[in-house]
Amino acid sequence: MCELTSAWGTGPHKRPLTTAEGWGMASLRSLPHSGPFLPPGLCQPGEYSADGFAPCQLCALGTFQPDVGRTSCLPCGGGLPTKHLGATSFQDCETRVQCSPGHFYNTTTHRCIRCPLGTYQPEFGKNNCVSCPGNTTTDFDGSTNITQCKNRKCGGELGDFTGYIESPNYPGNYPANSECTWTINPPPKRRILIVVPEIFLPIEDDCGDYLVMRKTSSANSVTTYETCQTYERPIAFTSRSKKLWIQFKSNEGNSARGFQVPYVTYDEDYQELIEDIVRDGRLYASENHQEILKDKKLIKALFDVLAHPQNYFKYTAQESREMFPRSFIRLLRSKVSRFLRPYK
């Protein structure tokens, strides 16, 4: 079957249109719109015939046809003429005004209307707006580009041994007026380690966008982390509570890239060791060390060992040296040795 792409029409109710309007017998076949695989003799854009094949006629004045193999032409609407016979686009219709990107021409009122939420239009002089793909939508009406379509999905219940939280639409800019809530409930006798590799929030927004991590939703509960600014320097920390309630909110103002924050749960018997590591300034002093905390592959390897210490033995000494700088290995080895053999 042919694919239908929805858009907003130009009537008083802005009914959804599809590019399948004006399709006839030829259009019911699974035909590409262009390329070397088109059957010979198909009517070209700006043409039509009873069956979509030659001999073809030019679209009459006041009508147009953008596709191949069609059995009719589309009216401009509103009594609008076209500039010539065989028009191939609504842009060939002689509208009273030319609409700019982010707008469509309404043939009933003969005015330019802003594209509704969830749609966009990148071109001049169009009579429709294109729907955002999938579950994405726009922050505002009058959008001009598909990049302004954003996924708003976020939040949820988290647990298990490793995972991450991320702002909606990451790594694209997050939507306006977002509100996301996550809870991390680790398995019994496990604590939470968080790494914030980098976070991008607009400082000029007067803290209208923020990320907070605390024990519960109560503003008076123990807070582990809170920020409303951009930080490109990574930081690691342990949760001050066994469970974490996390919230991200954005206002209608500026937007930014946001964040992707990984976490791992570890055996609470290692609490002293983990805190000793993440509080050591040498972990962040070296550019090489900082890059480790920003590297998804290396963080995954580290978290794999923290979540399941026995997995340390699956990494050979050679693999460890290839993955991590020597200074990083020395830092961890010295702390692990002191923790496991405190009296030697």
NORGI-V344433 format. One record per pair of residues at least 24 apart in sequence whose ideal C-beta (glycine too) atoms are under 6 Angstrom apart, sorted by the first residue. I is the first residue (numbers start at 0). J is the second residue. D is the distance in whole Angstrom. If there is no record, write none. Layout:
BEGIN
[[I | J | D] [I | J | D]]
END
This chain:
BEGIN
[[5 | 130 | 5] [6 | 127 | 4] [6 | 128 | 6] [6 | 129 | 5] [7 | 118 | 6] [7 | 127 | 5] [7 | 128 | 4] [9 | 76 | 6] [9 | 105 | 5] [9 | 106 | 5] [9 | 126 | 5] [10 | 107 | 6] [11 | 107 | 5] [16 | 127 | 6] [21 | 69 | 5] [21 | 71 | 5] [21 | 73 | 5] [23 | 51 | 6] [23 | 70 | 3] [24 | 50 | 5] [25 | 51 | 3] [25 | 68 | 4] [41 | 67 | 5] [41 | 68 | 4] [42 | 68 | 6] [43 | 67 | 6] [44 | 87 | 4] [45 | 85 | 4] [45 | 87 | 4] [47 | 71 | 5] [47 | 72 | 5] [57 | 84 | 4] [57 | 85 | 4] [58 | 85 | 6] [58 | 86 | 6] [63 | 87 | 6] [63 | 88 | 6] [63 | 91 | 6] [76 | 106 | 4] [77 | 106 | 3] [89 | 126 | 4] [90 | 124 | 4] [97 | 124 | 5] [98 | 124 | 6] [100 | 143 | 4] [101 | 141 | 4] [101 | 142 | 6] [101 | 143 | 4] [103 | 127 | 5] [103 | 128 | 5] [113 | 140 | 5] [113 | 141 | 4] [114 | 141 | 6] [114 | 142 | 6] [115 | 140 | 6] [116 | 140 | 6] [119 | 143 | 6] [119 | 144 | 6] [119 | 147 | 6] [138 | 174 | 5] [138 | 175 | 4] [149 | 174 | 4] [153 | 179 | 4] [154 | 179 | 4] [154 | 180 | 5] [154 | 181 | 6] [155 | 181 | 6] [156 | 182 | 6] [157 | 181 | 6] [157 | 183 | 5] [158 | 184 | 5] [160 | 264 | 5] [160 | 306 | 4] [161 | 263 | 5] [161 | 302 | 5] [161 | 306 | 6] [162 | 262 | 6] [163 | 259 | 6] [163 | 261 | 4] [164 | 245 | 6] [164 | 260 | 5] [165 | 259 | 4] [166 | 247 | 6] [166 | 257 | 3] [166 | 258 | 5] [169 | 257 | 5] [169 | 259 | 5] [172 | 254 | 4] [172 | 256 | 6] [173 | 249 | 6] [173 | 254 | 6] [173 | 257 | 4] [175 | 251 | 5] [176 | 251 | 5] [177 | 249 | 4] [178 | 248 | 5] [179 | 247 | 5] [180 | 246 | 5] [181 | 245 | 4] [182 | 244 | 5] [183 | 243 | 4] [184 | 242 | 5] [185 | 264 | 4] [188 | 267 | 5] [189 | 264 | 4] [190 | 265 | 6] [190 | 267 | 5] [190 | 270 | 6] [191 | 238 | 4] [191 | 243 | 6] [191 | 262 | 6] [191 | 264 | 6] [192 | 237 | 5] [192 | 263 | 5] [192 | 273 | 6] [193 | 236 | 6] [193 | 262 | 5] [194 | 235 | 5] [194 | 261 | 5] [194 | 292 | 6] [195 | 234 | 5] [195 | 260 | 5] [196 | 233 | 5] [196 | 292 | 6] [196 | 293 | 4] [197 | 231 | 5] [198 | 230 | 5] [198 | 258 | 4] [199 | 229 | 5] [199 | 255 | 4] [199 | 256 | 4] [200 | 227 | 6] [200 | 228 | 6] [200 | 229 | 6] [200 | 255 | 6] [201 | 253 | 4] [201 | 255 | 5] [202 | 228 | 5] [204 | 252 | 5] [204 | 253 | 5] [207 | 250 | 4] [207 | 252 | 5] [208 | 249 | 4] [210 | 247 | 5] [211 | 246 | 5] [212 | 243 | 5] [212 | 245 | 5] [213 | 244 | 6] [214 | 240 | 4] [215 | 244 | 5] [216 | 244 | 5] [233 | 289 | 5] [233 | 292 | 4] [233 | 293 | 6] [235 | 277 | 4] [236 | 277 | 6] [237 | 273 | 6] [237 | 274 | 6] [261 | 298 | 6] [263 | 302 | 4] [263 | 305 | 5] [263 | 306 | 5] [265 | 305 | 5] [272 | 338 | 4] [275 | 334 | 6] [276 | 334 | 6] [281 | 330 | 6] [287 | 324 | 5] [288 | 327 | 6]]
END
